[in-house]
Amino acid sequence: MFRPIRERWLVPSRNGVKPRPLQKGDLVLRILRGLIGDPRGKFRPSWSGPYVIRELTPEGAAWLTDLDGNQFSEPTNVDQLKKYYV
């Protein structure tokens, strides 16, 4: 009759959040890494963008363009992107 508390917590979380994969044409933000010597410290921006996904590869790489139409010369890993909602 009574289920353990842990089982009751897991039921909503199993059904709640569904992954939304990125698609061609989506607006995304790209993570900024490697700014060790930035004088702003923890107040520096963590994300740059927005960018448009120009092309996606099955291996998990995305070719990006900015909103002005300038294309990046190297692909970006999809793990370093998050969707930008307007």
Secondary structure, DSSP 8 states (H G I E B T S, - for coil): ----HHHHHHHHHHHH-------TT-EEEEE----TT-TTGGGS-SEEEEEEEEEE-TTSEEEEEETTS-B-SS-EEGGGEEE---
